[in-house]
Amino acid sequence: MTDEVTAYISTLEEPVRGRIEELYAAVRAIVPESEEGLSYGMPALLYRGKGLFSAMSTKQHIGVYPFGNLGEFAEEVTAAGLGSTKGAIHLRGDEALPAGLLERLVSRRVAQIEG
C-alpha cells in the first residue's frame, strides 16, 4: 500500500491539515476498501485502482476533487453556497462540505467505476 495521502497531509499546517484529514476520513468511512495512491498527479483515494477522491490545499481554498463532472450535483453545491468548477468544489475559510453531499458524490463515483 502506498501512502501518498498520508505524506501529503503531513506537509500541511493547521487548521487546513485537520479539515483535509476529516474529508479523507469521511470518504474512508464510506468506502473502507479505498486505498491511497495518485490520480492525475494528485494524492488521492483510489477504488479499484481508479481515482475516487482527492482534497488539496491551495492558496485560496481547499479543492475537493470527486473525479468526475459535478453534473447533477452542481445545483446542490451552489445552493450550499460553495464555489466550484466543472470538476471541483472550493471550500473557502471555514466552509464545510455537507456530509450527505460528500456521500452522494463518492457513491456516484463508486458506481461509475463499477459500471
PyMOL CGO cylinders between C-alpha atoms (Angstrom):
from pymol import cmd
from pymol.cgo import CYLINDER

trace = [
    CYLINDER, 0.00, 0.00, 0.00, 1.26, 3.47, -0.82, 0.3, 1, 1, 1, 1, 1, 1,
    CYLINDER, 1.26, 3.47, -0.82, 0.94, 6.46, 1.44, 0.3, 1, 1, 1, 1, 1, 1,
    CYLINDER, 0.94, 6.46, 1.44, 0.66, 9.48, -0.85, 0.3, 1, 1, 1, 1, 1, 1,
    CYLINDER, 0.66, 9.48, -0.85, -2.31, 10.95, 1.01, 0.3, 1, 1, 1, 1, 1, 1,
    CYLINDER, -2.31, 10.95, 1.01, -0.72, 10.48, 4.43, 0.3, 1, 1, 1, 1, 1, 1,
    CYLINDER, -0.72, 10.48, 4.43, 2.55, 12.00, 3.20, 0.3, 1, 1, 1, 1, 1, 1,
    CYLINDER, 2.55, 12.00, 3.20, 0.74, 14.96, 1.64, 0.3, 1, 1, 1, 1, 1, 1,
    CYLINDER, 0.74, 14.96, 1.64, -1.33, 15.66, 4.76, 0.3, 1, 1, 1, 1, 1, 1,
    CYLINDER, -1.33, 15.66, 4.76, 1.83, 15.61, 6.89, 0.3, 1, 1, 1, 1, 1, 1,
    CYLINDER, 1.83, 15.61, 6.89, 3.11, 18.64, 4.93, 0.3, 1, 1, 1, 1, 1, 1,
    CYLINDER, 3.11, 18.64, 4.93, 0.10, 20.78, 5.82, 0.3, 1, 1, 1, 1, 1, 1,
    CYLINDER, 0.10, 20.78, 5.82, -0.35, 23.12, 8.76, 0.3, 1, 1, 1, 1, 1, 1,
    CYLINDER, -0.35, 23.12, 8.76, -3.40, 23.51, 10.95, 0.3, 1, 1, 1, 1, 1, 1,
    CYLINDER, -3.40, 23.51, 10.95, -6.23, 24.28, 10.55, 0.3, 1, 1, 1, 1, 1, 1,
    CYLINDER, -6.23, 24.28, 10.55, -6.08, 23.12, 6.92, 0.3, 1, 1, 1, 1, 1, 1,
    CYLINDER, -6.08, 23.12, 6.92, -4.49, 19.80, 7.89, 0.3, 1, 1, 1, 1, 1, 1,
    CYLINDER, -4.49, 19.80, 7.89, -7.38, 18.93, 10.20, 0.3, 1, 1, 1, 1, 1, 1,
    CYLINDER, -7.38, 18.93, 10.20, -10.01, 19.88, 7.66, 0.3, 1, 1, 1, 1, 1, 1,
    CYLINDER, -10.01, 19.88, 7.66, -8.43, 17.77, 4.93, 0.3, 1, 1, 1, 1, 1, 1,
    CYLINDER, -8.43, 17.77, 4.93, -7.91, 14.85, 7.33, 0.3, 1, 1, 1, 1, 1, 1,
    CYLINDER, -7.91, 14.85, 7.33, -11.63, 14.99, 8.16, 0.3, 1, 1, 1, 1, 1, 1,
    CYLINDER, -11.63, 14.99, 8.16, -12.59, 14.85, 4.49, 0.3, 1, 1, 1, 1, 1, 1,
    CYLINDER, -12.59, 14.85, 4.49, -10.39, 11.84, 3.80, 0.3, 1, 1, 1, 1, 1, 1,
    CYLINDER, -10.39, 11.84, 3.80, -11.63, 10.10, 6.97, 0.3, 1, 1, 1, 1, 1, 1,
    CYLINDER, -11.63, 10.10, 6.97, -15.23, 10.62, 5.88, 0.3, 1, 1, 1, 1, 1, 1,
    CYLINDER, -15.23, 10.62, 5.88, -14.53, 9.12, 2.45, 0.3, 1, 1, 1, 1, 1, 1,
    CYLINDER, -14.53, 9.12, 2.45, -12.70, 6.16, 4.01, 0.3, 1, 1, 1, 1, 1, 1,
    CYLINDER, -12.70, 6.16, 4.01, -15.77, 5.54, 6.19, 0.3, 1, 1, 1, 1, 1, 1,
    CYLINDER, -15.77, 5.54, 6.19, -17.98, 5.49, 3.07, 0.3, 1, 1, 1, 1, 1, 1,
    CYLINDER, -17.98, 5.49, 3.07, -15.59, 3.28, 1.07, 0.3, 1, 1, 1, 1, 1, 1,
    CYLINDER, -15.59, 3.28, 1.07, -13.41, 1.37, 3.56, 0.3, 1, 1, 1, 1, 1, 1,
    CYLINDER, -13.41, 1.37, 3.56, -11.70, -0.59, 0.79, 0.3, 1, 1, 1, 1, 1, 1,
    CYLINDER, -11.70, -0.59, 0.79, -10.30, 2.59, -0.78, 0.3, 1, 1, 1, 1, 1, 1,
    CYLINDER, -10.30, 2.59, -0.78, -6.51, 2.84, -0.94, 0.3, 1, 1, 1, 1, 1, 1,
    CYLINDER, -6.51, 2.84, -0.94, -4.05, 5.70, -1.11, 0.3, 1, 1, 1, 1, 1, 1,
    CYLINDER, -4.05, 5.70, -1.11, -2.36, 6.47, -4.38, 0.3, 1, 1, 1, 1, 1, 1,
    CYLINDER, -2.36, 6.47, -4.38, -2.06, 9.06, -7.12, 0.3, 1, 1, 1, 1, 1, 1,
    CYLINDER, -2.06, 9.06, -7.12, -4.64, 10.09, -9.68, 0.3, 1, 1, 1, 1, 1, 1,
    CYLINDER, -4.64, 10.09, -9.68, -3.95, 12.83, -12.22, 0.3, 1, 1, 1, 1, 1, 1,
    CYLINDER, -3.95, 12.83, -12.22, -0.77, 13.55, -10.26, 0.3, 1, 1, 1, 1, 1, 1,
    CYLINDER, -0.77, 13.55, -10.26, -2.69, 14.29, -7.06, 0.3, 1, 1, 1, 1, 1, 1,
    CYLINDER, -2.69, 14.29, -7.06, -2.60, 12.36, -3.79, 0.3, 1, 1, 1, 1, 1, 1,
    CYLINDER, -2.60, 12.36, -3.79, -5.93, 10.56, -3.80, 0.3, 1, 1, 1, 1, 1, 1,
    CYLINDER, -5.93, 10.56, -3.80, -8.00, 7.72, -2.51, 0.3, 1, 1, 1, 1, 1, 1,
    CYLINDER, -8.00, 7.72, -2.51, -8.40, 5.07, -5.18, 0.3, 1, 1, 1, 1, 1, 1,
    CYLINDER, -8.40, 5.07, -5.18, -11.11, 2.49, -5.67, 0.3, 1, 1, 1, 1, 1, 1,
    CYLINDER, -11.11, 2.49, -5.67, -10.23, -0.49, -7.83, 0.3, 1, 1, 1, 1, 1, 1,
    CYLINDER, -10.23, -0.49, -7.83, -7.16, 1.43, -8.95, 0.3, 1, 1, 1, 1, 1, 1,
    CYLINDER, -7.16, 1.43, -8.95, -9.11, 4.48, -10.17, 0.3, 1, 1, 1, 1, 1, 1,
    CYLINDER, -9.11, 4.48, -10.17, -9.38, 7.96, -8.69, 0.3, 1, 1, 1, 1, 1, 1,
    CYLINDER, -9.38, 7.96, -8.69, -12.16, 8.16, -6.12, 0.3, 1, 1, 1, 1, 1, 1,
    CYLINDER, -12.16, 8.16, -6.12, -11.49, 11.36, -4.17, 0.3, 1, 1, 1, 1, 1, 1,
    CYLINDER, -11.49, 11.36, -4.17, -8.84, 13.98, -3.57, 0.3, 1, 1, 1, 1, 1, 1,
    CYLINDER, -8.84, 13.98, -3.57, -8.71, 17.08, -1.38, 0.3, 1, 1, 1, 1, 1, 1,
    CYLINDER, -8.71, 17.08, -1.38, -5.83, 19.52, -1.61, 0.3, 1, 1, 1, 1, 1, 1,
    CYLINDER, -5.83, 19.52, -1.61, -4.94, 22.90, -0.20, 0.3, 1, 1, 1, 1, 1, 1,
    CYLINDER, -4.94, 22.90, -0.20, -4.44, 25.89, -2.48, 0.3, 1, 1, 1, 1, 1, 1,
    CYLINDER, -4.44, 25.89, -2.48, -3.64, 29.49, -1.54, 0.3, 1, 1, 1, 1, 1, 1,
    CYLINDER, -3.64, 29.49, -1.54, -7.31, 30.44, -1.78, 0.3, 1, 1, 1, 1, 1, 1,
    CYLINDER, -7.31, 30.44, -1.78, -9.28, 27.34, -0.79, 0.3, 1, 1, 1, 1, 1, 1,
    CYLINDER, -9.28, 27.34, -0.79, -9.38, 23.61, -0.21, 0.3, 1, 1, 1, 1, 1, 1,
    CYLINDER, -9.38, 23.61, -0.21, -10.07, 21.92, -3.52, 0.3, 1, 1, 1, 1, 1, 1,
    CYLINDER, -10.07, 21.92, -3.52, -12.30, 18.85, -3.37, 0.3, 1, 1, 1, 1, 1, 1,
    CYLINDER, -12.30, 18.85, -3.37, -11.99, 16.62, -6.43, 0.3, 1, 1, 1, 1, 1, 1,
    CYLINDER, -11.99, 16.62, -6.43, -14.57, 13.84, -6.82, 0.3, 1, 1, 1, 1, 1, 1,
    CYLINDER, -14.57, 13.84, -6.82, -13.00, 12.72, -10.15, 0.3, 1, 1, 1, 1, 1, 1,
    CYLINDER, -13.00, 12.72, -10.15, -15.98, 13.38, -12.31, 0.3, 1, 1, 1, 1, 1, 1,
    CYLINDER, -15.98, 13.38, -12.31, -18.10, 16.20, -13.59, 0.3, 1, 1, 1, 1, 1, 1,
    CYLINDER, -18.10, 16.20, -13.59, -20.23, 17.63, -10.79, 0.3, 1, 1, 1, 1, 1, 1,
    CYLINDER, -20.23, 17.63, -10.79, -23.18, 17.27, -13.16, 0.3, 1, 1, 1, 1, 1, 1,
    CYLINDER, -23.18, 17.27, -13.16, -26.36, 16.60, -11.22, 0.3, 1, 1, 1, 1, 1, 1,
    CYLINDER, -26.36, 16.60, -11.22, -24.72, 17.90, -8.02, 0.3, 1, 1, 1, 1, 1, 1,
    CYLINDER, -24.72, 17.90, -8.02, -23.85, 21.37, -9.37, 0.3, 1, 1, 1, 1, 1, 1,
    CYLINDER, -23.85, 21.37, -9.37, -27.09, 22.97, -8.18, 0.3, 1, 1, 1, 1, 1, 1,
    CYLINDER, -27.09, 22.97, -8.18, -26.74, 21.41, -4.73, 0.3, 1, 1, 1, 1, 1, 1,
    CYLINDER, -26.74, 21.41, -4.73, -23.17, 22.73, -4.46, 0.3, 1, 1, 1, 1, 1, 1,
    CYLINDER, -23.17, 22.73, -4.46, -24.36, 26.21, -5.45, 0.3, 1, 1, 1, 1, 1, 1,
    CYLINDER, -24.36, 26.21, -5.45, -27.31, 26.03, -3.03, 0.3, 1, 1, 1, 1, 1, 1,
    CYLINDER, -27.31, 26.03, -3.03, -24.85, 25.20, -0.23, 0.3, 1, 1, 1, 1, 1, 1,
    CYLINDER, -24.85, 25.20, -0.23, -23.05, 28.45, -1.04, 0.3, 1, 1, 1, 1, 1, 1,
    CYLINDER, -23.05, 28.45, -1.04, -19.88, 26.72, -2.21, 0.3, 1, 1, 1, 1, 1, 1,
    CYLINDER, -19.88, 26.72, -2.21, -17.69, 27.74, -5.12, 0.3, 1, 1, 1, 1, 1, 1,
    CYLINDER, -17.69, 27.74, -5.12, -17.00, 25.22, -7.83, 0.3, 1, 1, 1, 1, 1, 1,
    CYLINDER, -17.00, 25.22, -7.83, -15.74, 24.49, -11.30, 0.3, 1, 1, 1, 1, 1, 1,
    CYLINDER, -15.74, 24.49, -11.30, -16.85, 21.69, -13.60, 0.3, 1, 1, 1, 1, 1, 1,
    CYLINDER, -16.85, 21.69, -13.60, -14.93, 19.06, -11.64, 0.3, 1, 1, 1, 1, 1, 1,
    CYLINDER, -14.93, 19.06, -11.64, -14.04, 20.60, -8.28, 0.3, 1, 1, 1, 1, 1, 1,
    CYLINDER, -14.04, 20.60, -8.28, -15.62, 22.11, -5.20, 0.3, 1, 1, 1, 1, 1, 1,
    CYLINDER, -15.62, 22.11, -5.20, -13.88, 25.00, -3.45, 0.3, 1, 1, 1, 1, 1, 1,
    CYLINDER, -13.88, 25.00, -3.45, -14.08, 25.28, 0.33, 0.3, 1, 1, 1, 1, 1, 1,
    CYLINDER, -14.08, 25.28, 0.33, -13.03, 28.75, 1.46, 0.3, 1, 1, 1, 1, 1, 1,
    CYLINDER, -13.03, 28.75, 1.46, -12.41, 29.81, 5.04, 0.3, 1, 1, 1, 1, 1, 1,
    CYLINDER, -12.41, 29.81, 5.04, -14.43, 27.61, 7.34, 0.3, 1, 1, 1, 1, 1, 1,
    CYLINDER, -14.43, 27.61, 7.34, -16.92, 26.40, 4.71, 0.3, 1, 1, 1, 1, 1, 1,
    CYLINDER, -16.92, 26.40, 4.71, -17.81, 22.74, 5.07, 0.3, 1, 1, 1, 1, 1, 1,
    CYLINDER, -17.81, 22.74, 5.07, -18.91, 20.18, 2.53, 0.3, 1, 1, 1, 1, 1, 1,
    CYLINDER, -18.91, 20.18, 2.53, -22.28, 18.81, 3.67, 0.3, 1, 1, 1, 1, 1, 1,
    CYLINDER, -22.28, 18.81, 3.67, -21.84, 15.16, 4.71, 0.3, 1, 1, 1, 1, 1, 1,
    CYLINDER, -21.84, 15.16, 4.71, -24.80, 14.00, 2.64, 0.3, 1, 1, 1, 1, 1, 1,
    CYLINDER, -24.80, 14.00, 2.64, -23.41, 15.65, -0.47, 0.3, 1, 1, 1, 1, 1, 1,
    CYLINDER, -23.41, 15.65, -0.47, -20.00, 14.08, 0.08, 0.3, 1, 1, 1, 1, 1, 1,
    CYLINDER, -20.00, 14.08, 0.08, -21.59, 10.66, 0.47, 0.3, 1, 1, 1, 1, 1, 1,
    CYLINDER, -21.59, 10.66, 0.47, -23.61, 11.07, -2.74, 0.3, 1, 1, 1, 1, 1, 1,
    CYLINDER, -23.61, 11.07, -2.74, -20.57, 12.27, -4.70, 0.3, 1, 1, 1, 1, 1, 1,
    CYLINDER, -20.57, 12.27, -4.70, -18.44, 9.36, -3.52, 0.3, 1, 1, 1, 1, 1, 1,
    CYLINDER, -18.44, 9.36, -3.52, -21.22, 6.80, -4.05, 0.3, 1, 1, 1, 1, 1, 1,
    CYLINDER, -21.22, 6.80, -4.05, -21.75, 8.06, -7.59, 0.3, 1, 1, 1, 1, 1, 1,
    CYLINDER, -21.75, 8.06, -7.59, -18.04, 7.72, -8.32, 0.3, 1, 1, 1, 1, 1, 1,
    CYLINDER, -18.04, 7.72, -8.32, -18.02, 4.16, -6.96, 0.3, 1, 1, 1, 1, 1, 1,
    CYLINDER, -18.02, 4.16, -6.96, -20.95, 3.34, -9.26, 0.3, 1, 1, 1, 1, 1, 1,
    CYLINDER, -20.95, 3.34, -9.26, -19.09, 4.87, -12.24, 0.3, 1, 1, 1, 1, 1, 1,
    CYLINDER, -19.09, 4.87, -12.24, -16.02, 2.77, -11.51, 0.3, 1, 1, 1, 1, 1, 1,
    CYLINDER, -16.02, 2.77, -11.51, -18.05, -0.40, -11.06, 0.3, 1, 1, 1, 1, 1, 1,
    CYLINDER, -18.05, -0.40, -11.06, -20.16, 0.46, -14.11, 0.3, 1, 1, 1, 1, 1, 1,
]
cmd.load_cgo(trace, "trace")
